[in-house]
């Protein structure tokens, strides 16, 4: 499970998507100004579903990619089959 900003941001996106689906209205425009227009009906539902999918990706996929990236940045090699970082340090790093 992810922690930190990924979890908060992902759950926030999911919540926004659910609200957009139930309201069936999405204000679109520049932040701090009145909305230029509103997406309503099926457009709002599609945007809500897209927000939910993006929230799920951020919550569950981004932390794994960051784990692999930090392993490779540290000079190690990532064993995808065992989900373990094989680094030149004395103790292999393993996170969930």
Secondary structure, DSSP 8 states (H G I E B T S, - for coil): ---THHHHHHHHHHHHHHHHHHHTEEEES-TTS--SEEEETHHHHHHHHHHHHHHHHHHHTHHHHHHHHHHHHTT-EEETTTTEEE-SSSS-B---
